[in-house]
Amino acid sequence: MRSVTFADDKVVDELNAKFVLVWNNHAPDYGGGGERGKQPVFSAKELENYPEGAGGGNIRTYLCRADGTILHYVEGWYKPARFLEEIAVSATETTAKQRAERREALLAAQRKIEREHPDEMKKPFEESALRREYAMLGLLVNVQDLSRAVAGQMIPKVLEQVRRANEERGIIK
């Protein structure tokens, strides 16, 4: 996210205009440092095929008001255009009804792909942009559910919960 999406001028401008930006490393000890701790460098081809929404356990973006109240939560990696859509969702107070409508629209888009492109759904994931799109839509459905669970909470409380969960899993000491 930081070298592609968060480096995109449109994303940076939108985030700076609407949010107070803070970086938090959920697992500073993860990977044990050294070579394992380095962020991989992907080629343009690898980035094109990297599924949007992937990396959710590692990549979490909380979009908050200046007072720290969470408006929206995005889990996983997304290309700049898709991430800008998620920023738009959180730029205003989103009601439960609006979240439910967005969730249903994402599910409808998934069903449309299944219905209109059944042969694509049989192809290997790496060989089908539609399969990757279908999977990404499913991950965004999950994001809507996860966002609903944390919306309205204060970010320090949620980050502390994540820290404790990472300690219990042995990711951090």
C-alpha positions as CSV (number, residue, x, y, z in Angstrom):
1,M,0.0,0.0,0.0
2,R,2.6,2.5,1.0
3,S,4.7,2.3,-2.2
4,V,1.8,2.2,-4.7
5,T,-1.6,3.3,-3.3
6,F,-0.3,5.7,-0.6
7,A,2.2,7.1,-3.1
8,D,-0.5,8.0,-5.6
9,D,-1.0,11.8,-5.8
10,K,-4.9,11.6,-6.0
11,V,-5.0,9.3,-2.9
12,V,-2.6,11.5,-1.0
13,D,-4.6,14.7,-1.8
14,E,-7.9,13.0,-0.8
15,L,-6.5,11.7,2.4
16,N,-4.8,15.0,3.4
17,A,-8.0,16.9,2.6
18,K,-10.4,14.8,4.7
19,F,-8.4,13.0,7.4
20,V,-5.7,13.3,10.0
21,L,-3.0,10.8,8.9
22,V,-1.3,8.4,11.3
23,W,0.9,5.4,10.7
24,N,0.9,2.4,13.1
25,N,2.9,-0.8,12.7
26,H,0.7,-3.5,14.2
27,A,3.5,-6.0,14.4
28,P,6.9,-4.3,14.6
29,D,8.7,-7.6,15.4
30,Y,7.0,-9.6,12.6
31,G,9.4,-11.4,10.4
32,G,12.3,-11.2,12.9
33,G,14.0,-8.4,11.0
34,G,16.7,-9.1,8.5
35,E,15.7,-10.3,5.0
36,R,12.4,-11.7,6.2
37,G,11.3,-8.3,7.6
38,K,11.8,-6.5,4.3
39,Q,8.9,-5.5,2.2
40,P,8.9,-7.4,-1.1
41,V,9.4,-5.5,-4.3
42,F,7.0,-6.5,-7.0
43,S,7.4,-6.1,-10.8
44,A,4.7,-4.2,-12.8
45,K,3.4,-7.7,-14.0
46,E,3.3,-9.0,-10.4
47,L,1.4,-5.9,-9.2
48,E,-1.1,-6.2,-12.1
49,N,-1.9,-9.8,-11.0
50,Y,-1.7,-9.2,-7.3
51,P,-5.3,-9.6,-6.1
52,E,-6.9,-6.5,-4.7
53,G,-8.1,-7.1,-1.1
54,A,-5.2,-9.5,-0.4
55,G,-3.0,-9.0,2.6
56,G,-5.8,-8.2,5.0
57,G,-4.2,-9.7,8.1
58,N,-1.3,-7.3,7.5
59,I,-2.8,-4.2,5.9
60,R,-5.5,-2.3,7.8
61,T,-6.6,1.2,7.1
62,Y,-8.8,3.0,9.6
63,L,-10.4,6.2,8.3
64,C,-11.2,8.4,11.3
65,R,-12.4,11.8,12.3
66,A,-9.9,14.2,13.9
67,D,-11.1,13.1,17.4
68,G,-10.1,9.5,16.6
69,T,-13.6,8.1,16.0
70,I,-13.5,5.4,13.3
71,L,-15.7,6.2,10.3
72,H,-14.7,3.3,8.0
73,Y,-12.2,0.4,8.0
74,V,-10.5,-1.1,4.9
75,E,-8.7,-4.4,5.1
76,G,-6.2,-5.5,2.4
77,W,-4.4,-3.9,-0.5
78,Y,-6.2,-2.0,-3.2
79,K,-5.1,-0.1,-6.2
80,P,-5.5,3.7,-6.0
81,A,-8.8,3.9,-8.0
82,R,-10.5,1.3,-5.8
83,F,-9.1,2.8,-2.6
84,L,-10.4,6.2,-3.6
85,E,-13.9,4.6,-3.8
86,E,-13.4,3.4,-0.2
87,I,-12.3,6.9,0.9
88,A,-15.5,8.3,-0.7
89,V,-17.6,5.8,1.5
90,S,-16.0,7.2,4.6
91,A,-15.9,10.9,3.7
92,T,-19.4,11.3,5.2
93,E,-21.1,9.6,8.1
94,T,-22.3,6.3,6.6
95,T,-25.6,5.0,8.0
96,A,-26.3,1.3,8.6
97,K,-28.7,1.4,5.7
98,Q,-26.0,2.9,3.4
99,R,-23.5,0.2,4.5
100,A,-26.1,-2.5,3.8
101,E,-26.9,-1.0,0.4
102,R,-23.2,-1.0,-0.5
103,R,-22.8,-4.6,0.7
104,E,-25.7,-5.7,-1.5
105,A,-24.3,-3.8,-4.5
106,L,-21.0,-5.6,-4.1
107,L,-22.8,-9.0,-3.8
108,A,-24.9,-8.1,-6.9
109,A,-21.7,-7.4,-8.9
110,Q,-20.3,-10.8,-7.8
111,R,-23.5,-12.6,-8.9
112,K,-23.4,-10.8,-12.3
113,I,-19.9,-12.0,-12.9
114,E,-20.9,-15.6,-12.1
115,R,-24.0,-15.4,-14.3
116,E,-22.4,-13.7,-17.3
117,H,-19.0,-15.4,-17.3
118,P,-19.3,-19.0,-15.9
119,D,-16.3,-20.2,-18.0
120,E,-14.1,-17.5,-16.4
121,M,-15.0,-18.8,-13.0
122,K,-13.4,-22.2,-13.9
123,K,-10.0,-20.7,-14.9
124,P,-7.1,-20.6,-12.6
125,F,-7.1,-17.4,-10.5
126,E,-3.8,-16.1,-12.1
127,E,-5.2,-16.4,-15.6
128,S,-8.5,-14.6,-15.1
129,A,-8.9,-10.9,-14.3
130,L,-12.6,-11.6,-13.8
131,R,-11.8,-14.3,-11.2
132,R,-9.6,-11.8,-9.4
133,E,-12.4,-9.1,-9.6
134,Y,-14.9,-11.6,-8.2
135,A,-12.6,-12.4,-5.3
136,M,-11.9,-8.7,-4.6
137,L,-15.7,-8.0,-4.5
138,G,-16.0,-10.7,-1.9
139,L,-13.2,-9.3,0.1
140,L,-14.9,-5.8,0.0
141,V,-18.2,-7.4,1.2
142,N,-16.2,-8.7,4.2
143,V,-14.7,-5.2,4.6
144,Q,-18.2,-3.7,5.0
145,D,-18.9,-6.2,7.8
146,L,-15.6,-5.5,9.5
147,S,-16.1,-1.8,9.1
148,R,-19.5,-2.0,10.7
149,A,-18.0,-3.7,13.7
150,V,-15.5,-0.9,14.4
151,A,-17.3,2.2,13.2
152,G,-17.9,4.6,15.9
153,Q,-15.2,3.2,18.2
154,M,-12.2,5.2,19.2
155,I,-9.0,4.3,17.3
156,P,-6.7,3.9,20.4
157,K,-9.1,1.3,21.8
158,V,-9.2,-0.7,18.5
159,L,-5.4,-0.5,18.0
160,E,-4.9,-1.8,21.6
161,Q,-7.2,-4.7,20.8
162,V,-5.1,-5.5,17.6
163,R,-1.9,-5.3,19.6
164,R,-3.2,-7.7,22.3
165,A,-4.5,-10.1,19.6
166,N,-1.0,-10.0,17.9
167,E,0.6,-10.7,21.2
168,E,-1.7,-13.7,21.9
169,R,-0.9,-15.0,18.4
170,G,2.8,-14.6,19.0
171,I,3.4,-12.1,16.3
172,I,4.7,-9.5,18.7
173,K,6.4,-9.9,22.0
